[in-house]
Amino acid sequence: MTNKINKNTQEEYEFSDYDMNSLFKIFTALTNHPLISLKIKLLIKNLLERREKGWVNFFNKNEGPKKIEDIRNDYERERQRVEQENETYANENPEV
């Protein structure tokens, strides 16, 4: 299979599956690179997951975006979980 990309100059570049596999290997390596921002790493991981699962839509069509209240609730649950972990660690390691 060959994918074609048209440039502004109307030149045609062909990428074979082999080239695409090489490209995705580079993407995989970038997810572990220390100078790549977390946001970019997450975007790349999302791309890799979509490719791995056959490019299907990950979201339920009935779901839609999260409401701000749901986001706040998720944040509060995560904050409480981290706080509890910190307390547990402090109790188990009083010398720190």
C-alpha positions as CSV (number, residue, x, y, z in Angstrom):
1,M,0.0,0.0,0.0
2,T,1.2,3.5,-0.8
3,N,0.1,6.7,0.9
4,K,0.5,9.9,-1.1
5,I,1.0,13.4,0.2
6,N,0.6,16.4,-2.0
7,K,2.7,19.4,-1.3
8,N,1.9,23.0,-2.2
9,T,4.1,22.6,-5.2
10,Q,1.9,19.7,-6.4
11,E,4.9,17.3,-6.1
12,E,3.9,13.9,-5.0
13,Y,5.8,12.0,-2.3
14,E,5.1,8.4,-1.8
15,F,5.6,6.6,1.5
16,S,5.5,2.8,1.6
17,D,4.3,0.9,4.6
18,Y,8.0,0.3,5.5
19,D,8.6,4.0,5.7
20,M,5.4,4.5,7.8
21,N,6.6,1.8,10.2
22,S,9.9,3.5,10.5
23,L,8.2,6.8,11.2
24,F,6.1,5.2,14.0
25,K,9.2,3.7,15.5
26,I,10.6,7.2,15.8
27,F,7.4,8.4,17.4
28,T,7.7,5.5,19.9
29,A,11.2,6.6,20.7
30,L,10.1,10.2,21.2
31,T,7.7,9.2,23.9
32,N,10.7,8.3,26.1
33,H,12.9,11.3,25.2
34,P,13.5,13.6,28.2
35,L,13.4,16.8,26.2
36,I,9.9,16.2,24.7
37,S,7.1,17.9,26.7
38,L,4.5,15.8,28.4
39,K,1.8,17.2,26.2
40,I,3.6,16.2,23.0
41,K,4.3,12.7,24.5
42,L,0.6,12.3,25.3
43,L,-0.4,13.3,21.8
44,I,2.1,10.9,20.3
45,K,0.9,8.1,22.6
46,N,-2.7,8.8,21.5
47,L,-1.6,8.6,17.9
48,L,0.2,5.3,18.5
49,E,-2.8,3.8,20.3
50,R,-5.2,4.9,17.5
51,R,-2.9,3.2,14.9
52,E,-2.6,0.1,17.0
53,K,-6.4,-0.2,17.3
54,G,-7.0,0.3,13.6
55,W,-7.7,4.1,13.7
56,V,-11.1,3.6,15.3
57,N,-12.7,6.5,17.2
58,F,-11.9,6.2,20.9
59,F,-14.8,8.2,22.2
60,N,-18.4,7.1,22.5
61,K,-20.4,9.2,20.1
62,N,-23.1,9.8,22.8
63,E,-20.5,10.9,25.3
64,G,-19.3,14.3,24.1
65,P,-16.9,16.5,26.0
66,K,-16.7,16.5,29.8
67,K,-18.7,19.0,31.7
68,I,-16.7,21.4,33.9
69,E,-18.3,19.9,37.0
70,D,-17.1,16.5,36.1
71,I,-13.6,17.9,35.5
72,R,-13.6,19.5,38.9
73,N,-14.8,16.3,40.6
74,D,-12.1,14.3,38.9
75,Y,-9.5,16.9,40.0
76,E,-10.8,16.8,43.6
77,R,-10.7,13.0,43.7
78,E,-7.1,13.0,42.3
79,R,-6.0,15.7,44.8
80,Q,-7.5,13.7,47.7
81,R,-5.8,10.5,46.5
82,V,-2.4,12.2,46.2
83,E,-2.9,13.8,49.7
84,Q,-3.7,10.4,51.2
85,E,-0.7,8.8,49.5
86,N,1.5,11.6,50.9
87,E,0.1,11.1,54.4
88,T,0.6,7.3,54.2
89,Y,4.2,7.8,53.1
90,A,4.8,10.4,55.9
91,N,3.4,8.0,58.5
92,E,5.5,5.1,57.3
93,N,8.7,7.2,57.0
94,P,8.7,9.6,60.0
95,E,12.4,10.5,59.6
96,V,11.8,12.2,56.3
